[in-house]
Amino acid sequence: MATGNSTLSAIAGVPSVPASAAPPPFPPLAGTAFPAAQDRWERLVTMAEMPFPAGRVWEALVSPAHLRHWLAVCHGHWAEPDQESTLDFEDGEFFYCRTSQSMRPRGARPGTLIYQWRWVGIGPAATVTWTVRPVPGGTLVTVVEEATNPPSDWRSWNGMGWPGILDQLANYLRTGVDSRWPWRRMGPYLQIPLPQMPYAAWAALTSPPAVQHWLQRSAGSLTVGDPMTVVMGDASGTVELTVTKSVDAGQEFPSYMPYLEFELRRPSWRAALGGRLWIEPAGLGESLLQVFHHGWERLDIHDPVTERKLLTSFWTGAAARAQMLLGAGPSAAGPHGWTAGAAPSPEHNGAGPAPGAMNGHGGGPPAIDLPAAMAFGQTVLDHLGGAMTSLLVALGLRLGLLGALAAGPATSAELAAGTGLAERYVREWLWGLHSAGYLRLDAPAGRFTLPAEHAAVLGAPDSPMSMSAGFQLVPAMAGMLDEVAAAFRAGSGIGPEGFPESMYEAMEQMSATWLDALLVDQWLPSVDGLVERLRRGARVADVGSGSGRAVLAMARRFPASEFIGYDVYARNVARASELASGAGMADRVRFREADAAGDLTGPLDLITMFATLHDAPDPYALLGAARAALKPDGVLLIQESAAATPGENTGPAGQILYATSVLHCVPAALAAGGPALGTLGLPYETLAALAGKAGFGHVHEVPVQSPMNALFVLRP
């Protein structure tokens, strides 16, 4: 991002660059700075001679107005003794800093800046000493970084390390334009301290159950070439991680440490982002897991900073989950007098247990793992923020604000005028979604933008990625809290009339997202011979048909087939019949208000049950009725959502589905006299056992790339 002359002219010491001048080239990846001394484990010295006065170099180093153009945006009190600050590289990476000395150059005396810093408060702090020394013809800049047992090779830190940083400073002084671009080729870079030796920690974290937990895997594995779908944990959706190289312990010289190289892909990227995951020893009984990304310049995306921040947020959450998985204990007090940590109080002299460390009678409250508590606190804060943001999105959908923003950028006044709403409310709503990262802001113009990628998820009902129905479901379910709380106390259920119409509408829209995009084009073709049979003409029944979305989608594609839908809710049957009539398909599409367990009649070629069986009053009886109604070569297609054991239903998908189960599925099933299996109550093992008992000889799970759905094919 080039910086205009009008902005820089107010900053003393920066050269004026004519507007008509040709833009300078990006700084080379290999510059003129060189390491003068390097010791991987203790000290790194880097030097560069610059043809500028020492005072000007010093001003660029200590002035936040200059620093933001060649290093990072500073928050707090930078370069002030005994003060703390944060360096924000605006790519998802942050450093916490505490300055101990700041002395500007005077005459022949060099300037000195000394501070401690550490990456987002993780890992050891390092001491950094800048010396700005006047020399004939310019200034000699020396940077010394020192730390106790730093875990990584500084020469490659962030792609170019300190030589690259000094070249960025020199390039900024020479051109007056933002020179941080080379940093954005690399990162984010994460270090995760673990309380186990490297080999044991690596084996534990790369096991399939652990991967599902700390990496939030929904499909795939860490096997080379097997695409693994990872849930990002926010509105950005999922990312595809594919391991390209896997090296086990003891296999590769010189470290013999295990590592993985991988690629990340997202639908909005034109290429893959490279990555590396590795582990190193960090002391007796401890290790350091590290993640590093590279290749951002290949992606050619409009806003890499936002993408980097999303990745950083994901890996920060993954770090907390990895540490909790391995039982990370409390860390030592923060370095250099910082307050981050869990050090004993000064009053405790070390003789006997620290206060609060005893369990049992008279010992006070049990000691807690402070870092784990803080990590969990962040998780809870994220969830609360997501819940509040969900309400703002639901409001924006109801008022047409998101649809209006999808048409183009707007100020709060323009958006209010276009939607007929009060500007003050609109303004606050815009800032709320901007704080969540849903909207982007052109600050000088005051215009907010809903990026096309975000609109595909939030506001476009015909998008296969749309999640707008999920946001509309939140207020409907929140309105059921009193009724469900009463059902908790009484152990009773809630009949269909007890739920608001808005809940059924939202559920219908949620189902439409995957029914419209996946059912006809992916799910049906995944069953051998089924599409050809439907084309020739088949008899099909859909159980739990709702408003008829699945039936109508199949009927449109296969006009030679006949369809009947079963639902126990009168309002659903009436709505589905109306839609079938309006589509001119009433002659071959019918809907019945009935329990299919006692009403299915054959012979049928295909029976479908989409998110229905777990709610049935008698799942076994329903499967038996389906088996009796099917032709000998017929197919029962079932969609459910569950892992093998309840403990594996984790991550955002599990959170959404369990909440849906508590607030709708369980009370609705109990009201119908059913066993209330719950939304996640039919994993493969349970379904296969029920199906075998009902007379089905074959149960096969069809792989689908979805964290919310599992698809099963049952045959007699």
C-alpha positions in Angstrom: 0.0 0.0 0.0 1.6 3.2 -1.1 1.4 6.2 1.2 0.3 9.5 -0.3 2.5 12.6 -0.2 -0.3 14.5 1.7 0.0 12.1 4.5 3.8 11.9 4.7 4.4 15.6 4.3 3.2 16.0 7.9 5.8 13.5 9.1 9.2 15.1 9.6 12.1 13.6 7.9 10.4 11.6 5.2 11.5 12.5 1.6 9.0 14.0 -0.7 8.1 11.7 -3.6 6.6 13.5 -6.7 3.2 12.1 -7.6 4.2 11.7 -11.2 7.3 9.6 -10.3 7.2 6.0 -11.4 6.4 3.7 -8.5 9.5 2.1 -7.0 9.9 -1.6 -7.4 9.3 -3.9 -4.4 12.4 -4.4 -2.4 14.5 -7.4 -3.3 14.1 -10.6 -1.3 17.9 -10.6 -0.8 19.0 -7.2 0.4 22.2 -5.5 1.6 21.9 -6.2 5.3 24.0 -9.1 6.6 24.2 -11.1 9.9 27.4 -10.2 11.6 27.1 -12.9 14.2 24.6 -15.7 14.7 24.2 -18.3 17.4 21.0 -20.1 17.0 20.5 -20.7 20.6 21.5 -17.4 22.2 22.3 -14.3 20.2 21.9 -12.8 16.7 23.6 -9.6 15.5 22.6 -7.9 12.3 24.0 -4.8 10.7 23.2 -2.4 7.9 24.8 0.9 6.8 22.3 3.4 5.5 23.0 6.7 3.7 20.8 8.8 5.9 21.5 11.0 9.0 21.4 9.2 12.3 18.6 11.6 13.5 16.4 10.7 10.6 16.9 6.9 11.1 16.2 7.3 14.8 13.0 9.2 14.1 11.8 6.4 11.8 12.6 3.8 14.5 10.9 5.5 17.5 8.0 7.4 16.0 4.9 5.3 15.7 3.8 7.4 12.7 6.9 6.2 10.8 7.0 2.7 12.3 3.7 1.8 10.8 5.1 2.2 7.3 8.1 -0.2 7.6 7.5 -2.5 10.6 4.2 -2.5 12.3 1.3 -0.4 13.8 2.1 0.4 17.4 -0.5 0.5 20.2 0.5 1.8 23.6 3.7 3.6 24.5 6.4 2.6 22.1 10.1 3.5 22.8 9.2 5.0 26.2 11.3 3.5 29.1 9.3 1.3 31.5 6.2 1.4 29.3 4.5 -1.4 27.4 3.1 -1.6 23.9 1.9 -3.9 21.2 3.2 -4.2 17.6 0.5 -5.2 15.2 1.8 -6.3 11.9 -1.8 -6.2 10.5 -1.4 -9.7 9.1 -2.6 -11.6 12.2 0.7 -11.3 14.1 1.4 -9.3 17.3 4.3 -8.7 19.6 4.1 -7.6 23.2 6.9 -5.2 24.0 8.4 -3.5 27.1 11.0 -0.7 26.6 13.8 -0.5 29.1 16.0 2.2 27.5 15.5 4.8 24.8 18.4 7.3 24.2 18.5 9.3 20.9 21.8 9.9 19.1 23.5 13.2 19.8 26.6 14.3 17.8 29.0 11.3 17.7 27.1 9.5 20.5 25.0 6.6 19.1 21.3 6.2 19.9 20.2 3.1 21.8 16.8 1.5 22.0 16.4 -1.6 24.2 13.2 -3.6 24.7 11.9 -7.0 25.4 9.3 -8.6 23.2 7.6 -11.9 22.6 5.2 -13.2 20.0 1.5 -12.8 21.3 2.8 -13.6 24.8 3.7 -17.2 23.8 7.2 -18.6 24.3 10.3 -17.0 25.7 10.8 -13.2 25.6 13.8 -11.9 23.7 15.8 -8.7 24.4 16.3 -6.5 21.3 18.9 -3.7 21.2 19.0 -1.2 18.4 22.2 0.9 18.1 22.0 3.9 15.7 25.6 5.0 15.2 26.6 8.1 13.0 29.4 7.2 10.6 30.9 9.1 7.6 28.3 9.3 4.9 25.4 7.9 6.9 24.4 5.7 9.8 25.4 2.2 10.9 22.4 0.4 12.3 23.0 -2.7 14.5 20.3 -4.9 16.0 21.1 -7.5 18.6 18.5 -10.0 19.7 19.2 -12.2 22.7 17.1 -14.8 24.4 17.4 -17.9 26.6 17.1 -21.0 24.5 15.0 -19.5 21.6 13.2 -22.4 19.8 13.7 -21.5 16.1 16.2 -20.4 13.6 16.1 -16.6 13.6 17.8 -16.4 10.2 14.6 -17.6 8.5 12.2 -15.9 10.9 9.2 -14.5 9.0 10.9 -15.3 5.7 13.9 -12.9 5.9 14.6 -12.2 9.5 16.4 -9.2 10.8 18.3 -8.6 7.5 14.9 -8.2 5.8 13.6 -5.9 8.6 16.6 -3.6 8.2 16.2 -3.5 4.4 12.6 -2.5 4.9 13.7 0.4 7.1 16.2 1.5 4.5 13.7 1.2 1.7 11.2 3.3 3.5 13.7 6.0 4.2 14.7 6.0 0.5 11.3 6.0 -1.0 8.8 7.2 1.6 6.3 4.4 0.7 5.0 1.5 2.8 7.7 -1.2 2.6 6.1 -4.0 4.7 4.9 -6.0 1.7 7.7 -8.6 1.9 6.5 -9.6 5.3 3.2 -10.7 3.9 4.8 -13.5 1.9 5.0 -15.5 5.2 3.1 -16.2 8.4 1.2 -16.6 10.6 3.8 -18.4 12.6 2.7 -20.1 15.8 4.6 -21.7 18.7 2.7 -24.0 21.1 4.5 -25.0 24.3 3.5 -28.5 25.3 4.2 -30.3 28.6 5.5 -33.6 27.0 8.6 -34.8 25.3 8.5 -34.3 21.5 7.9 -37.8 20.4 5.1 -38.5 22.8 3.5 -35.1 22.2 3.6 -35.6 18.4 2.1 -39.1 18.6 -0.7 -37.9 20.8 -1.6 -34.9 18.7 -1.5 -36.7 15.3 -3.8 -39.5 16.4 -7.2 -39.4 14.7 -9.2 -38.6 17.8 -6.8 -35.8 18.8 -6.8 -34.3 15.2 -10.6 -34.2 15.3 -10.4 -32.3 18.6 -7.6 -29.8 18.4 -7.6 -29.2 14.6 -11.5 -29.5 14.3 -11.4 -32.0 11.5 -14.7 -32.9 10.0 -13.5 -35.2 7.2 -10.3 -36.6 5.8 -7.0 -37.3 7.7 -3.3 -36.4 8.0 -2.4 -39.1 5.5 -0.4 -37.8 2.5 -2.8 -36.8 -0.3 -6.0 -37.2 1.7 -7.8 -33.8 1.8 -8.9 -33.0 5.3 -11.7 -30.5 5.9 -11.0 -28.3 8.9 -13.7 -26.2 10.6 -12.3 -22.7 11.0 -14.7 -21.9 13.9 -16.2 -18.7 12.6 -18.1 -17.3 9.7 -15.2 -18.1 7.3 -16.4 -21.7 7.2 -13.9 -24.4 6.4 -10.5 -24.8 4.9 -9.1 -27.9 3.1 -5.7 -29.1 4.5 -3.8 -31.7 2.5 -0.6 -33.1 3.8 2.0 -33.2 1.0 4.9 -34.7 3.0 5.0 -36.6 6.2 8.3 -37.4 8.0 8.1 -39.7 11.1 10.5 -39.5 14.0 14.0 -40.7 13.4 13.7 -40.6 9.6 15.4 -37.4 8.5 18.8 -36.0 9.2 19.9 -33.8 11.1 17.2 -33.3 13.7 15.4 -36.7 13.3 12.3 -34.8 14.5 8.9 -35.5 12.9 7.1 -32.9 10.7 4.4 -32.4 8.2 4.3 -30.2 5.1 0.8 -29.3 3.9 -1.3 -27.1 1.6 -4.3 -25.1 2.5 -7.1 -24.3 0.1 -10.2 -22.2 0.3 -12.8 -21.6 -2.4 -11.9 -17.9 -2.7 -8.1 -18.7 -3.3 -6.7 -19.2 -6.7 -3.9 -21.4 -5.4 -2.8 -23.2 -2.3 -1.1 -21.7 0.7 1.9 -23.7 1.8 2.5 -24.8 5.4 4.7 -26.7 7.8 4.0 -28.3 11.2 6.9 -29.5 13.3 8.0 -30.2 16.8 11.2 -29.5 18.8 12.4 -30.2 22.3 12.2 -27.2 24.6 13.6 -28.6 27.9 13.3 -31.7 30.0 9.7 -33.0 29.7 8.7 -30.2 27.4 8.4 -29.5 23.7 7.4 -26.8 21.2 4.9 -27.5 18.4 5.3 -24.9 15.6 3.2 -24.0 12.5 4.4 -21.8 9.7 2.7 -20.6 6.4 4.2 -19.4 3.2 3.3 -18.5 -0.4 0.7 -15.8 0.1 1.8 -14.0 -3.0 0.5 -17.0 -5.1 -3.1 -16.6 -3.9 -3.8 -13.2 -5.5 -6.6 -12.3 -3.1 -8.1 -8.9 -2.5 -7.6 -8.8 1.2 -4.8 -11.1 2.5 -4.7 -9.3 5.9 -8.2 -10.5 6.8 -7.4 -14.1 5.7 -4.2 -14.1 7.7 -6.1 -12.9 10.8 -8.6 -15.6 10.3 -5.8 -18.2 10.1 -4.1 -16.7 13.2 -7.3 -16.9 15.1 -7.8 -20.5 14.2 -4.3 -21.5 15.1 -4.5 -19.6 18.4 -7.6 -21.6 19.3 -5.9 -24.8 18.1 -3.0 -24.0 20.4 -5.3 -23.8 23.4 -7.0 -27.0 22.5 -3.7 -28.8 22.0 -2.4 -27.6 25.4 -5.6 -28.6 27.1 -5.5 -32.0 25.4 -2.1 -32.8 26.8 -2.8 -31.3 30.2 -0.6 -28.2 30.1 0.2 -27.0 33.6 0.5 -23.4 34.8 3.3 -21.4 33.3 5.9 -19.3 35.1 5.5 -15.6 35.8 5.8 -13.3 32.9 9.4 -12.2 32.0 11.0 -8.9 33.1 8.3 -8.1 35.6 5.4 -8.5 33.3 2.1 -9.5 34.9 1.2 -12.4 32.5 1.6 -15.7 34.3 0.8 -17.5 37.5 3.7 -16.8 39.9 3.3 -17.3 43.6 2.5 -14.2 45.6 5.6 -12.4 47.1 4.3 -13.2 50.6 4.8 -17.0 50.0 8.2 -18.0 51.2 8.4 -21.3 49.4 8.1 -23.4 52.6 5.2 -25.8 52.0 2.4 -25.6 49.5 1.5 -22.3 48.1 -1.8 -20.8 49.2 -4.8 -22.4 47.5 -2.6 -25.3 46.2 -4.1 -27.9 48.6 -7.2 -30.0 47.9 -9.3 -31.3 50.8 -10.5 -30.0 54.1 -9.1 -26.7 55.3 -7.0 -26.1 52.1 -9.1 -23.5 50.6 -10.2 -23.6 47.0 -8.3 -25.9 44.7 -5.5 -24.4 42.6 -6.4 -23.8 38.9 -4.4 -24.0 35.8 -4.4 -20.2 35.0 -3.3 -20.5 31.3 -5.9 -23.2 30.7 -8.6 -21.0 32.5 -7.6 -18.0 30.4 -7.7 -20.1 27.2 -11.1 -21.3 28.1 -12.2 -17.8 29.0 -11.2 -16.8 25.5 -13.2 -19.7 24.0 -16.3 -18.6 26.0 -15.7 -15.0 25.0 -15.6 -16.1 21.3 -18.9 -18.0 21.8 -20.6 -15.0 23.4 -19.4 -12.7 20.7 -20.7 -15.2 18.1 -24.0 -15.4 19.8 -24.4 -11.6 19.9 -23.3 -11.3 16.3 -25.8 -13.9 15.3 -28.6 -11.7 16.6 -27.3 -8.7 14.6 -27.2 -10.9 11.5 -30.7 -12.1 12.1 -31.8 -8.6 12.5 -30.0 -7.5 9.3 -31.7 -10.3 7.4 -35.1 -9.5 8.7 -34.8 -5.8 7.9 -33.2 -6.3 4.4 -29.9 -4.6 5.5 -27.6 -7.5 4.3 -29.4 -7.7 1.0 -29.0 -4.0 0.4 -25.3 -4.2 1.3 -24.8 -7.1 -1.1 -25.8 -4.7 -3.9 -22.9 -2.4 -3.1 -21.0 -0.3 -0.5 -22.9 2.3 1.4 -22.6 4.8 4.3 -25.0 4.5 7.2 -27.1 7.3 5.8 -27.2 5.8 2.3 -28.2 2.4 3.7 -30.8 3.9 6.0 -32.3 5.9 3.1 -32.3 2.8 0.8 -34.0 0.6 3.4 -36.4 3.2 5.0 -34.8 2.7 8.4 -33.5 5.1 11.1 -29.9 6.0 10.5 -28.8 5.9 14.1 -29.8 2.3 14.4 -28.3 1.4 11.1 -25.0 3.0 12.1 -24.7 1.0 15.3 -25.6 -2.2 13.4 -22.9 -1.5 10.8 -20.2 -1.0 13.5 -21.3 -4.2 15.2 -20.9 -6.3 12.1 -17.6 -4.5 11.3 -16.2 -5.4 14.7 -17.0 -9.1 14.0 -15.2 -8.9 10.7 -18.3 -9.4 8.6 -18.1 -6.0 6.9 -15.2 -3.9 5.6 -14.9 -0.2 5.9 -13.5 2.5 3.6 -12.7 4.9 6.5 -12.1 8.0 4.4 -15.4 7.6 2.6 -17.3 6.1 5.5 -18.7 3.3 3.3 -19.2 -0.2 4.5 -18.8 -3.2 2.2 -20.2 -6.7 2.4 -17.6 -8.7 0.4 -19.0 -11.0 -2.3 -17.5 -14.0 -0.4 -19.4 -12.9 2.8 -22.6 -12.3 0.9 -22.5 -15.8 -0.4 -22.6 -17.1 3.2 -24.8 -14.4 4.7 -27.2 -13.0 2.3 -27.6 -15.0 -1.0 -30.5 -17.5 -0.5 -29.6 -19.4 -3.7 -26.0 -19.8 -2.7 -24.9 -23.4 -1.7 -22.8 -21.8 1.0 -25.7 -19.8 2.5 -26.0 -19.9 6.3 -28.6 -17.2 6.6 -31.2 -19.7 7.8 -29.0 -20.6 10.7 -28.9 -17.1 11.9 -32.7 -16.8 11.6 -33.0 -20.0 13.7 -31.2 -18.4 16.6 -33.9 -16.0 17.8 -36.6 -18.5 17.2 -34.9 -21.0 19.5 -33.9 -18.4 22.0 -37.6 -17.6 22.3 -38.2 -21.2 23.4 -36.0 -21.1 26.5 -38.9 -20.7 29.0 -40.9 -23.6 27.5 -37.8 -25.9 27.3 -36.8 -25.0 30.9 -40.2 -26.0 32.1 -39.9 -29.3 30.1 -36.6 -29.9 31.8 -38.2 -29.7 35.2 -41.2 -31.8 34.3 -39.5 -34.3 32.0 -42.3 -33.6 29.4 -42.2 -32.8 25.7 -43.4 -30.0 23.5 -45.8 -30.7 20.7 -45.6 -29.1 17.2 -48.0 -26.4 18.1 -45.7 -25.2 20.9 -43.0 -24.1 18.5 -43.1 -20.8 16.6 -43.7 -20.7 12.9 -40.4 -18.9 12.4 -38.6 -22.0 13.7 -40.1 -24.2 11.0 -39.4 -21.6 8.4 -35.7 -21.4 9.4 -35.3 -25.2 9.5 -36.9 -25.4 6.0 -34.4 -22.8 4.7 -31.5 -24.6 6.4 -32.5 -27.9 4.8 -32.9 -26.1 1.5 -29.2 -25.2 1.5 -28.0 -28.7 1.2 -31.1 -30.3 -0.5 -31.0 -27.8 -3.4 -27.2 -28.1 -3.8 -26.5 -31.7 -3.0 -29.5 -34.1 -3.1 -30.1 -34.4 -6.8 -26.6 -33.7 -8.1 -24.5 -35.5 -5.6 -26.4 -37.7 -3.1 -28.6 -39.6 -5.5 -25.8 -40.2 -8.1 -23.7 -41.7 -5.3 -26.0 -44.7 -5.1 -25.3 -47.2 -8.0 -28.2 -47.4 -10.5 -30.5 -45.1 -8.6 -30.5 -42.2 -11.0 -31.2 -44.4 -14.0 -34.1 -46.0 -12.2 -35.6 -42.6 -11.3 -35.3 -41.5 -14.9 -37.2 -44.6 -16.2 -39.9 -44.1 -13.6 -39.9 -45.1 -10.0 -42.2 -44.9 -6.9 -40.6 -42.8 -4.2 -41.7 -42.0 -0.6 -40.1 -39.2 1.6 -40.6 -39.6 5.3 -40.7 -36.4 7.3 -41.2 -34.4 4.2 -41.7 -31.0 5.9 -42.8 -28.5 3.3 -41.8 -30.9 0.5 -38.4 -29.5 -0.5 -36.8 -32.8 -1.1 -39.8 -34.3 -2.9 -40.2 -31.3 -5.2 -36.5 -31.2 -6.0 -36.5 -34.9 -7.1 -39.8 -34.5 -8.9 -38.5 -31.7 -11.1 -35.4 -33.7 -12.1 -37.3 -37.0 -12.7 -40.7 -36.3 -14.3 -41.3 -40.0 -15.0 -41.4 -40.9 -11.3 -44.2 -40.7 -8.7 -43.7 -39.3 -5.2 -45.4 -39.2 -1.9 -44.4 -37.3 1.2 -45.3 -38.1 4.8 -45.4 -35.7 7.7 -47.2 -35.6 11.0 -47.5 -31.8 11.1 -50.6 -30.5 9.4 -49.1 -27.1 8.5 -46.2 -28.8 6.7 -48.5 -31.0 4.7 -50.7 -28.1 3.7 -47.7 -26.0 2.6 -46.1 -28.9 0.6 -49.4 -29.6 -1.2 -49.8 -26.0 -2.1 -46.3 -25.9 -3.5 -46.8 -29.1 -5.5 -50.0 -27.7 -7.0 -48.4 -24.4 -7.9 -45.5 -26.2 -9.6 -48.0 -28.2 -11.8 -47.0 -31.6 -10.2 -50.1 -32.5 -8.2 -50.8 -35.4 -10.6 -47.6 -37.3 -9.5 -46.7 -35.7 -6.2 -48.8 -36.2 -3.1 -48.5 -35.4 0.6 -50.1 -37.2 3.5 -50.5 -36.1 7.2 -49.7 -39.5 8.7 -47.1 -41.5 10.7 -45.3 -43.3 7.9 -44.6 -46.3 10.3 -48.2 -47.3 9.9 -49.0 -45.9 6.5 -46.1 -46.8 4.1 -47.4 -48.9 1.2 -45.3 -50.5 -1.5 -43.8 -51.7 -3.6 -41.4 -48.7 -3.5 -38.1 -48.2 -5.4 -36.8 -45.5 -3.0 -37.6 -44.3 0.5 -35.8 -41.2 1.8 -35.5 -40.0 5.4 -33.6 -36.7 5.8 -32.9 -35.8 9.5 -36.1 -37.7 10.4 -35.4 -41.1 11.9 -33.9 -39.7 15.2 -37.2 -37.9 15.8 -39.5 -40.8 15.1 -41.9 -42.1 17.8 -40.6 -45.6 17.1 -37.4 -45.7 14.9 -37.4 -49.5 14.8 -41.0 -49.7 13.7 -40.3 -47.0 11.0 -37.4 -49.0 9.7 -39.4 -52.2 9.7 -42.2 -50.5 7.7 -39.7 -49.2 5.2 -38.2 -52.6 4.8 -41.7 -54.1 4.2 -42.6 -51.4 1.6 -39.4 -51.6 -0.4 -38.9 -53.7 -3.5 -36.3 -56.5 -3.1 -33.8 -54.3 -4.9 -35.1 -51.0 -3.4 -33.1 -48.4 -1.6 -33.6 -46.6 1.7 -31.6 -43.3 1.9 -31.1 -41.8 5.3 -29.4 -38.6 6.3 -28.3 -38.1 9.9 -25.6 -36.3 11.8 -23.4 -38.0 14.4 -20.0 -39.3 15.2 -19.4 -42.8 16.6 -19.4 -41.6 20.2 -21.0 -38.5 21.7 -17.6 -37.2 22.9 -16.5 -36.9 19.2 -19.3 -34.5 18.3 -17.2 -31.5 18.9 -16.5 -28.1 17.2 -19.1 -25.7 15.8 -21.1 -28.4 14.0 -21.5 -30.3 17.3 -22.4 -27.1 19.2 -25.1 -26.2 16.6 -26.6 -29.7 16.4 -26.7 -30.3 20.2 -28.3 -26.9 20.8 -30.9 -27.8 18.1 -31.4 -31.2 19.8 -32.0 -29.6 23.3 -34.3 -26.9 22.1 -36.3 -28.8 19.5 -35.6 -32.4 18.7 -35.7 -33.9 22.2 -38.8 -32.1 23.4 -40.6 -32.7 20.1 -39.8 -36.5 20.2 -40.8 -36.8 23.8 -44.2 -35.2 23.1 -44.8 -37.8 20.4 -43.9 -40.6 22.8 -40.6 -41.4 21.2 -37.3 -42.4 22.7 -35.9 -39.0 21.9 -32.6 -40.2 20.4 -31.6 -36.5 19.7 -30.2 -34.8 16.6 -26.9 -36.7 17.1 -28.4 -39.9 18.4 -27.9 -42.1 15.2 -24.3 -42.7 14.4 -23.4 -45.5 12.0 -23.1 -48.2 14.7 -26.5 -47.5 16.2 -28.2 -47.2 12.8 -26.6 -50.4 11.5 -27.8 -52.3 14.6 -31.4 -51.0 14.2 -31.4 -51.6 10.5 -30.1 -55.2 10.9 -32.8 -55.9 13.4 -35.5 -54.5 11.0 -34.3 -56.8 8.2 -31.9 -54.8 6.2 -28.9 -56.8 5.0 -26.6 -53.9 3.8 -25.9 -50.6 5.5 -23.3 -48.4 3.7 -22.2 -44.8 4.6 -21.7 -42.6 1.6 -18.8 -40.1 2.1 -20.0 -36.5 1.9 -17.9 -33.5 2.4 -20.0 -31.9 5.1 -19.5 -31.3 8.8 -23.2 -31.4 9.4 -24.4 -34.4 7.4 -23.8 -38.2 7.2 -25.5 -40.2 4.4 -26.4 -43.9 4.7 -27.7 -46.3 2.0 -29.7 -49.3 3.3 -30.7 -52.2 1.1 -32.8 -55.3 1.9 
